[in-house]
Amino acid sequence: MSVESLFNNVYNLPSIPKVVQELTESFGSDKANADEIANKIAKDQAFAAKVLRLANSARYGVGRKIASISNAVVLLGISQLRTLVTASGMTSAFVDVPGLDKRQFWKDTFNVASLCKMLGKHAKVDREVAFTCGMMHSIGELLIHMGEPDKASKIDTLVAHGGNRVELQENMLGYHYADVGVELARRWKFPEEIQEAIRGQIRPMEGGFSPYAALIYIATYINECDKKGQSEEEQMAHFPMELAKKLNLDLSKVFDDWTTLKSEEDDIDALLS
């Protein structure tokens, strides 16, 4: 089976609010008009309400009530607003996915995205692009569950018993979640650098090097280690050092920042409400 066939099997292809596409297209540009963006978000009342819930959550709240999108621009800034809009848009696109623990999926995704953004600061790359790459990194998994629910369920069971997800998907489907994610990013008209990051995340040292693919790989590694309850020392024992060197990461500072980030609430309920 091909990725194209999978997309044909998905009855309703998920779409994201137009403002999310426009924001991703404006990454790296200083021409983004905050008032114009705020007005576009406000036109979609349900989406605007979701963005505001996240803006007022524990991690992003500024100690006072943010009552409007315009207010969020003033108090949080355009960069932070981009993060909130991207996260809200991604979770809004997928309402219900059969056979998937939606809360755990988005918790992992948001953790990886937050890690990518934090790592992006240390790697001196665009942090909002890094966050978006993190939010998109496993989005293909959702489409696999939507288009091939039976096979996806079997693969999940095998992974739970120690199987390698990428190898199992390649064997049973002929492609893996990153292949699907790249195609969705292309259809959503996301920038090429985000598509390249999703494509290269499995083996970031092969082919043309994408710093954002390397960020996804490292962020996923740290998140998985944390889920297993590994200490910093245990994580360092198998840390992808070659990638860390490529990105000029100071790992002591990285782990200090991650400790701080973990101490904050994850805001997953605000994202999914």
Disulfide bonds with the S-S distance in Angstrom:
none
